[in-house]
Structures are given as structure tokens and as C-alpha cells.
Amino acid sequence: MSMTIKDLMAIQTALQEKYRGIWEGDHPDTAKAHLLYAVEEIGEVSAILKKRGPQAVVEDAGVRAHFCEEMADVFMYLCDVMLCCNVSAEEFEKAYQAKAERNLKRDFVGEHQRYLKDGE
């Protein structure tokens, strides 16, 4: 099964509806809170990588399951941020594709040469 951004957004919309009045909601005033929750979840993902190592994520089923669960939390909160700001799945997909195409054409090494030199 493969899910699209539209699928993820639909799931978050359903969750927001189910917990309306209990959760903070999906209006613009709560976007910042949802973003902070996403950052907190990224911290949990980072802790797994730091404490268990990326090899454990690859090789240990339990660690991998926990890692995937925390990554799902990250995506859920990021979808909530987009819902709060009325960003559609199509709008996000278009922006993502455009950014990826620009990045594929970039020369990151050349652009950051001064940062990559030793002693500077």
C-alpha cells in the first residue's frame, strides 16, 4: 500500500474532526503549536538514531517499528500545520516537485565552497 500526500491530509482531517474540541484544532492560530509538536517528534526520531544508531533501525525490528512510529508522528504534525494554513495536498506536491527540480540542478559543493575549505 502506498499513500499519497492527499491520503495523509485526509487522515489528519478525519482525526481533527474526531477530536474537535479536545485537540487544539486545525485553524491558523494553532499552526505554530503543531509545528512545535513536529519538532518534538523529530527530537524523538533523533534520539533513536543517537541512542540506538541507524544500523539498529535497519537491522532490529523493534527499533525499526519505534522509528517508523515516530516518523509517522512527524508527518502527522506537519500535515496538521498544512491543514491549519489551508495548504492543499496538490499545492504542496507542486511546491515539492518544483523544489526537487531546482535542487537536482544545483551545485551544492560549488555554492558552499567557502564553507568546505579547511581553516577558513
N, C-alpha and C positions, 0 to 999 in steps of 0.2 A: 504494500500500500504506500502510495506516495501522496503527500499532502501539499497543497498549494498555499500561497500566502492568503488567498481568498478563504480557503478552508480554515486556516489558523484564525483569521479575523472573525469568521462566523462562529467558531467555538468560543472565542473570547466574548463576542456579543451575547451569546447564549449564557455564558457564565455571569456576565454583568447583569443580564436580565434576571437570572435566578436569584442573585444576591443583592438586587437593588434595595437600597435602604439599610443593608448590612455592611457591604463593602463601600468604599469611598465613592464609587461611581465612575462614569466614563465621560465626564464633562471637562471642558478646558481647564477649570480650576484645579483638577486633580492630576493633570499630566505630569507635573513636577514630582508628585509623590510616587506615581507609578514608575517614573524614571529612576528615582532613588531606590525603589524596591528592585528594579532590574540590576542596578549597580550592586546592591546587597547580594543578589543571586550570583552575579559574576564573581563576587568575592568568594562565594561558596564553591564555585567551579574552580577558581584559582587555588583554594585551599586543598581541594582534592589533588590537583596537579602538583602542588608543592609538597604535600604530606605523603601522598601515595606514589606520585610520579606518573608521567604519561605512559610508561610501559605497563603499569598496573591497569590503566584504563583500557589498554589494548588486550591484555592477557587475562585479567581477573574479572570474571563475570559479575561478581558482586560490586566491585569498584566501578565497572563499566555501567551497570544499572543505575548506581547512585549518580555518576557523572551525567548520564543521559537525562535523569530526572531533574537535576539542577539546570542543565541546559534548556530543558523544556520550560522551567520556571522563567529563565531569562527571556526566551521567546514570548512567553505569555505576557510578561510585563511590557515588553517592547510593543507587542500588538495592542495592549491597553493604552500605551502612550499614543499610538497612531489613532486609535478609536477616540481618545479624548480630543485630539486635534483634527478630527474628521478627515483623516488621510485614508483614501480608499486603497484596497489591495492593488488595483490597476495603477493608481498614481505612484504607489511605492515601487511596483515592479518596473515601471517606466524609468523612474529615477535610478533604481538599482542597475538596470541594464545600461543606461547612459553612463553611469559612474564606472561600471566594469569596462565598458568600451574605452573610456578615457584612460583608465589605469593600464589597460593592455597596450596602449600606445605610448605610455610614459617611459622615461629612462630614469628610474628612481636613483640608481647609482650616480648618474651624471648630475641629477638635480641636487643631490645631497653630498656631493664630492667633498665639500669643505668640512662636513661633519665626519667623514670617513677617514680623513687623513690623520695619521698619528702625530701627537704632540701639539695639536692646534686646538 
